[in-house]
Amino acid sequence: MVATILGASDLSATPVALLIGLGVFVGVVGHLAGSRRTVIVGIAILFVATALLLVGGYIAYQDDAIDPRPCDAPGGC
């Protein structure tokens, strides 16, 4: 059921892109303000966004019958 909800065609990259933008913004504001904690929070947000990208990519291609790689690529077909 979870795979159905988070299918590749239903999953948008917009929330993750916004999360990346938020992390960069918080990190830059932290640098400008001289707040070490704010910079750490911005970096943590970027790590969470990266993890979400990896999980989303894994879910999108898990048990997918169609492999997007060309047949002459290593592991293709």
Residue pairs with C-beta under 8 A, 6 or more apart in sequence:
3 59
3 62
3 63
6 56
6 59
7 60
8 59
8 60
8 61
8 64
11 56
11 59
11 60
13 56
16 49
16 52
16 53
16 56
19 45
19 48
19 49
19 52
20 46
20 49
22 45
23 42
23 43
23 44
23 45
23 46
23 48
23 49
24 42
24 46
25 42
26 38
26 41
26 42
26 45
27 38
27 39
27 42
27 43
27 45
27 46
28 42
29 38
29 42
30 36
30 37
30 38
30 39
30 40
30 41
30 42
31 39
61 68
67 76
67 77
69 75
69 76
69 77
70 76
71 77
